[in-house]
């Protein structure tokens, strides 16, 4: 979602070429949507099994599994060929795994959006895993950290999703810039869709369910919080909405009152029907789009400290924070018992994202940064001041 809105914002000011990997037929079908705002879209398929082999080979040679898994010779050659045909004024990489592609192209300006500090994420995994996974995760954390340092060394600017992520990285100085996520407040709004039939007492979690923090978060909630919550409110249901649920997540559906949907065409009907939206992540990086979307739908949201980190929202006013099982049960039971309180919290949540999290406002600093960097490099190469330079090639004035 963040990458899409970056592309859309930049396309209003630049001619944009997108280069990406496709993992399935759905990715290929999605290219049509990108072509509406891009001059060109370059896509190369990547095989999952071969990706794991390449990832292992990369690890053995001192690199990260991440680099190897997302490597495609075909995509690299497509990007280089396109740059030779029409040189780019700026190359932007989305996530550390894309850095090798960006460095393969000759361009006067390079920007990378790391989004989150992935090396810190792998360290968190290592600290909670048993051997040999803990060893593998520590190795990946170190390798990805080297990739992040390389990004700082070779790129003109490094973006992260929040000041908290910038502090977590701990290096990079003035090159590191926080550009926060937003939410489409016109798409995610309380009256946008008809609610699905969940019943008045329902909890909803949305997210990609093969992403480890999401899977572990809902498993923790069902095992630690749900049993007593369900015994005190027998009519209560918990709906886990999201694609690719892991085996552990699918097994949660055997628990009375828990429903695992798998992939759905639209999460909004589930959010619209929810009594309370929850986000019980035990470990998380960056800003959680799922929280912003639930807030934009006017829902009362309860989230863990990890899930709410970096949000410009006030716990107790715009949403509620819960850590221990007792805190989770207390907040949820109070919200479900008091419709007026639940409504006020949902209205405050909606107002918060309307004022602070519109995508256009969140992406404006990125557009300004790219324009400034291109003009500065053009001025340096020509010996003129930045104010004397023409707009760079491939740029369309507003």
QUIVEN-V899501 format. One record per helix or strand. SS is the DSSP state (a for helix, b for strand). FROM is the first residue (numbers start at 1). LEN is the number of residues. If there is no record, write none. Layout:
SS | FROM | LEN
SS | FROM | LEN
This chain:
a | 2 | 10
b | 14 | 1
b | 17 | 6
a | 25 | 11
b | 40 | 6
a | 48 | 13
a | 65 | 5
a | 73 | 13
b | 90 | 5
a | 96 | 8
b | 109 | 7
a | 118 | 10
a | 133 | 22
b | 157 | 4
a | 163 | 7
a | 173 | 3
b | 176 | 3
b | 183 | 1
b | 202 | 5
a | 212 | 21
b | 237 | 5
a | 247 | 8
b | 258 | 5
a | 268 | 6
b | 276 | 4
a | 289 | 8
b | 301 | 3
a | 305 | 4
b | 315 | 1
b | 319 | 3
a | 325 | 13
a | 339 | 18
b | 358 | 1
a | 359 | 24
a | 386 | 3
b | 395 | 1
